[in-house]
Amino acid sequence: MQQSRIRVDDRRYLALAARQLLSMIFIIASAGHFTPRTIELAAEQGVPMAGLLVPVSGFIALAGGLSILFGYRAKFGAWLLVLFLVPVTLTMHNFWAMSDPIMFQIQLTLFMRNVLLLGGALLVAHFGAGPLSLDALLAESVVDMDIVRVNS
């Protein structure tokens, strides 16, 4: 019976899958930032200029999510997600201000979810998109062009 093993080359798919999974929550959730209900909820939470800042945060989340999904300027896209996550987590999921035990638990869970997402974004910000990405493809193209220039 043959033993199955993950080859070193197959590991590159892990970074691709991780990027896809991480990005989906931001891409899907960004649509909600353009609804009157989300803007109203943010205003109730004390977000200043919610009518402007909530849609802007939606664009930031969408841009960061798409950047990570395709691996195009993924480090920059990850920093966009950090820029999005820190204020949203602190203002919208302030579990410490909840007196109702059920709301406390819900906001604590959402706060911790965002902390986990922040960790994923920081990993991409540090390590980049990985080998199966537009960043890697573009870097290869630059190297190929340099080799052509040197050999010419």
N, C-alpha and C positions, 0 to 999 in steps of 0.2 A: 504494500500500500504506500502510495506516494504522500509524503508530508507536504502540506502547503505552507509556503513562507511568503512574507511580503518582501519583495525585492526593494533594494534601496531606491531604484528609479520610480517605484510605485508610490513612494512616500510623498512625491510632489503633488499627488492628487489630494492628500490630506489638507494642504494649505489652500488649495482651490475650494474644497468642500467647506472648510472652516470660514473662508471669506464669503462664500455664498450664503451660508447659514447666518453669519453675523450681519451681513448687509440687508437681508430680507426684512428684519424687524424695522429697520429705519426707513426702507423704501415703502413698505406697506403703511407704517404709522404716519409717515409724512403727509399723506392725503388728509388725515384728520385735522391737521393744523390749519386747514383752510375752511373749516366749518364754523358757523356761528356758535354752536354749542361749545366747542373747544375754546374758542376765544372768550366766551362768557365764563367758562370754568376757570380759565387762567386769570381773568379779571377778578373773580371771586377769591382767588388765592393770593391776590395782591400784586399780580404782575403789572407793572406800569406799562402804559401804551400797548395793552394786549392786542388791540386791533392791528397794530403794526408788527409787534415783536413775535407774536405767535405764528403768523404766516412766514416771517423771515426765518424763524426757527425751523419751519417745515421745509423751506428751501435748503437750509444748511443740512438738515438730516437727509434730505433726498440727494443732494450733491455728494455728501460723504458716503452714503450708502451705495450710490452708483459707482463712485470712484473705487470703493473696496470691491464691489461685485466684479467689475471688469479688470481690476488691478491696474488702473490707470492713475498715476500719481497717487498711489494708495497711501503713502505715508502722509501726504497732505490731506487726503480724504479722511484718514483716521484722526488727524488733529481737528478737522472740522467736527467730527463726531464727539471728540472730547469737549470742544467749545460748546457744542449743543448739550451734552449730557450733564456737565457740571451745574450750570444754572437751573436746568429743568429739574434735575434730581433734587436740588436743595429747595427750590420754590414749590414745586408741584407735589412732592412726596415727603413733606415734612411730618413724618409720623410722630415726632416728639411733641407736636402741638395738638394731637388728637386726644380728645377726652373719651370718645366712644370706643370701647374695646374692639369692636369689629372694624371700625375705620382705622384704628391704630394698626391692626394686623394687616389690613389691605395695603395701607400706605407703607408699612415696613417691608412688605413683600415687594412692592413696586420699587421702593428705594433700593433694596438689595438686588433686584433684577438690573437696575440701572448701574449699580456698582459692578456687577458682573460684566455688563456691556462695556463699561468704561475700561475694565481690565482687558477685554478683547481688543478694543480700539487702541489701547496703549501697546499691546503686542504688535499689532499691524504697524503702528507708528514707529516702533523700534526696528522690527525685522523686515518690514515691507510686504509686498504681495506674494512673493514666492516665484517659483520658476514658470508656472502656468499663468501668466498674466501679460497684459499689454506692456507693463513696465519692463518685464524681462524681454519681451519680443522687441521693443524699441531699443533696449540696451544692446541686444544682439545686432540689430541693424546698424547701430552706430559703430560697433566693433568691426562688423563686416566692411563698412565704408572706410574705416581707418586702415584696414588691411589692404583694401583695393588701392588706396592712396599711397601706401608704403610700397606696394609692389609695382606701382606705375612708374 
